[in-house]
Amino acid sequence: MSYTKAADLLRLADMATARFDGVSLQEITEEFGCDHRTAQRMARAFEAAFPQVEVKDDEDRRRRWRLPRSDPRWLQAQGLRDSELAALDMAAQRAERDGAPDEAKHLCALRDRLLAAMPSSLARRTEADAEALLEAQGFASRPGPRIVADASLLGVLTEAMRAPWRLRVSYRGARDDRPRERLIEPHGLLLGTRRYLVARPADGDGTMRRFRLDRIETAEIAAESFRRDLDFDLAAYASRAFGPYYVDDEYGPVTWRFSPDATATARQFVFHPDQSMTEEPDGSLIVRFEASGHLEMAWHLYMWGNRVEVLEPATLREMVHHHRRADFPVLP
């Protein structure tokens, strides 16, 4: 057996142990990028290498393979790889950088717990290798300006969404001279240049609204739980805007044309999750999607100078027309 196949079987053993109902052939094909027949051969090899595996059919008559979790020596035998430890460290740093201190704390706790399960000599070596890997990859911090997060506010929001609990906030709207108290039901956070809490007013019609975090003066958990809207999809909701800000009246088709000398660079961007790209005979690139948020689009388009032209909507075209510069030395 090759080293690669042996490593794949160990990874399959991890999956069969970690998942309560085991692993199926479809999950094997998705994880290893193989076809159904190869997955079947892997399953047979897995049964031969791990005779304690439990094989059974689920309610949908799909065969599943599961390893018992009763032996803690499996984790020690596998160990924690330097790349896995580095990934945990990077995820914790990203969470801290993006204003999610609770997630960063939980990731660090998981990291320490995994290291504690390892023999001390292996743990020290893995930590040293992971530190070297992080340094080699150059992961330190994200350059550029960012909003300073209010850690205490984020902690309250996270706790409220986890339960879930209603929130009583003192919120200052764009046109409010003084903050006003509101009772809301939080459903998610949108991260960007500005951060927004997605929530519905407790006494409203069920419509989700966006609340800018920097305009929340105070927030406290109300002693009232609520039922989440199970049909609410945060990703779909977020995709209706170019950035975190959304205006109903602006939502509609957006079409940009990038000049031929900017096409290669523009193809590397995902401007919107539902975008389509079409290359024209002259080498220019047409990008289409539907979204709101013309001001945030204008901020982004400015970086492209005169290498991009707004075809629609007309309001966005007028916003950027007089700010298209030809003297930018590089593309974004």
N, C-alpha and C positions, 0 to 999 in steps of 0.2 A: 504494500500500500504506500502511495506517495505521501510526502509530508502534507501536501495540500489537502488530500482526502482525509487524512487523520485529523487535521485541524477542523475540517468541515464537520466531521462526526462529533468532535468535542463541542463545536458550536451548536450542533443539533441537540446534544445532550443538555446544554444550557437551556435551550428553548423548551425541551420536554420537561425539564425540572421546574422552570420558572412559571410556566403557564399551568393554571389549575386544571384545565381539561386536556392538557397535552397539546401535541402539534399534529396537524393534518398534512396530507400530501400537497394540497394547494398552498399552505403556508410554507412548505419546504421549497416549492418552485419559486415563490415570491422572494424568499430570503436569499436563495442561492442563484437565482436567475437561470434555472435549468428547466428542461421540459418534464412532462409527467412521467415518462419512462425512467429518466435519470433519478427523479425523486423516489420512484418505487425501488430502484436499486440501492439508493442511500438508506431507505427505510429497512431493507433486508440486511444491509451491512450493519446498521445501527442495532438491530435485534441480535445479531451475532456477537457484536462487541459488548453489548450491555444486556446480558440475559435477564436482569431484574426488571426490564422494561415491561410496562403494562400496556397491552394492546386491546382496544375495545372500539365499538362503533357508537357514535353519538346519535342524537334524536333524528338527525337528517341522514342517517346511515352512512356517515363518512367515518372512515377508520382514523383513529387517533392514537398516538404513541405518547406515553407519559412515564417519567421516572419518579419514583418515590422521593420525597423531600426529607426523609427521616435521618439521613446520614450527613452530619455537618462536615465530615471530612472531604466531601466533594468540593466544597468551596476552597478548602486549603490545598487540595490536590491541584485544582485549576489555577489558583493564585489570581492576582490582579495584575493585568498587564500594564506596562508603562503608558501605552497609547490610550488605554481606558481611563487610567488615573488622570492623564493629561486632558482628556476630553471632559472629565468631571470638573477639573480645575478651570478649564476654559468656559464651561457652561456657567459655573458659579460667578466668574468674573463678568461674563456677559450679563447675567441676571442683575448683578450689582450695578453695572454700568447703565443698564436700561431701566433702572428704578424699580427693581423687584427684590427688595432686601430679604423678604421672607423666603423666596425661592432660593436665593443665594445661601441663606443660612441652612436650609434643608439639604441642599446639595453638599455643603461642607460637612454636615452631620453624617450623611450617607458615605461620603469619602472616608471619614474617620472610622466609621463602623466597619467598613470593608477592610481597611488597613489593620484594624484591631483583630480581625479574624485570621490574619496572616502571621506566620512565624516572623519574629522580629527581624531576622537577617534578610528575609525576602522583602518585608515591608520597607526596610531602609533602602535596599537596592532599587526597588520599584519607585520610591519617592525620588531618589537621585536621578534615575533615568527619565522620569516624567518631567522633572525640573529642566533637565538638559533638552528634552524634546520641546518643551514650551519655549525655551530660549532660542532653539534652532528655528522654530516656526515664527519667531518674532511676535508672538502674541503678547501685547502689553496693555494697550488701551486703544480706544477708537478715536482717531484724531478728529478735530473740528469742534465747533460749538455744540453744546447740548444744554438742555434745561436741567437745573439742579432739582432733583426729586425730593419731595417732603416724605421722609421715611416713615414718620408717625402716621401721616395720612394714608400712605400706601398700605401700612399694616392694618389699619381699620378697614379699608376697602377689601383687602384680601380676606380678612376674617368674616366680613359680612357676606361676601360672595360664596365663601366655602360652605356656610351653614345651610341655606342662606337666611340672612336677617335683613329686615328693612333698615334703611339708613335715614337719620334725621340730619340734614345738612343745612348750613347757612351759606347760601349761594348768591353771588353777585353777578347778575347777568350783564350783557354787553351794554344795555341801556339803563341799568339800575344804579341809582345813586348810592343806595345802601343795600347790604345783603338781606335776603329774604329767606325765612325758614321753609324748607320743603321736606316732605316725607317721600322717599323714593325706594324703588326695588332694583338693586344693581344686578346687571347681567354680564358685564365684561368691561375690559379696558382696551382702548385704542392708543397705540404708541406712535409717536411721530415727533415733529418739531414741537408741537403742542400735544399734550396728553388729554384724553377725554374718557370719562366714565360713561358707559352706555347703561341707561336705566330708564324705567318707566315710572311716572308719578303714581303713587299709591292710590290717589283718588281720581286718576285720569281715565282715558278711554282705552288704555292698553298700548298706546303708541310709544315706541322707544324714543328716547331723547338723548342728546349728547351734552355732558356737563364738563366744561374745562376744569381740570384739576387745580390750576392756579387761581381760579375764581371761587373755589370752595374754601370759605373762611374757617369753618369748623365742621366736623363730622363725628357723629356718635351712633353707635348701634342701638336701635330701638328694640325693645323686648318683644318683637313681633316677627315671626317667621312668615314667609310667603311661598307660594308655589311658582317655580320657574316656568316660563313659557317654553315648553318642550319643542315647539315648532320654530323657535328663534335660532337662527344660524348666524353666529357672530361674523364668520368669514364672509358669508353672503352679504350681510349688512354692511360690513366694512368696504366691500368691493363696489358699492354704489358711489363711493367718493374716491377722488384721486389721492387724497391724504386723509387725515382723521376728520377734517371739517366737511360738513355736508349742508347743502342748500337745496331744498326741493325744486325751486324754480330753475336751477342751473342744470339739473340732471337731463342728460340727453346724449346724442352722438357726438363724438370727438374724432377729428381726423387731422393728422399732422403729416407733412411731407418733409423728409430729410434729404438734403442734397447728396449727390453721388459720393462726394468725398467724406461724408459723415455716415454713410450707410453701414459700413463695417462696424463702426463703434455703436451705432444705434441698435444693431441686431444683438448686441451683448446685454441690452437692458430689457427688463420686464417692467414696462411703464404701468401696466394694469393686468390683473390676473386673467381677464377675458379678452386681451388684445389679439388682433390679427395683423399680420405683416404681409405686404405685397410689394415685390420689387418691380419697378417700372422699366420700360425698355431703355430709358436714358440712364439707368443705374440708381435713380432715386428710390427711396423707401417710403411707402405709405403705411402709417400705423393708425389703426381704428380701434375704438372701444367706446363704451358708454359709461359716463361718470359725472359727478358734480365736483365743485371745488375749483372754480376758474382762477382764483387768486393763487392757490398753491401750484396749479399748472403753470401760471405765469412765472412764479419764482423759479420753477425747474427749467422752463424753456429759456430763460435768460442766459443760462450757462452755455447754451448751444449757439449763441450769437445769431448770425444770419444764416446758419446751416440748417435751420428748421423753419418751416412756414406753416401757419395754422390755416387749414382749409375750412374747418368748421369747429365750433360755432362762431358766428360773426362777432359776438360780444368778446370772446377770448381773442379773436384776431385783432380787434381794435385795441385791446389791452396791451398786447405785446408788440404791435406794429412799429411804434416809435422807439422801441428799446432794443431792436435787433442790431447788434454791433458786428462789425467785420474785422475788428482788431484783436479778438481773442486768439492767443498763440496756440492754444491746445483745446481739444474737445474734453467733455467731462470724463 
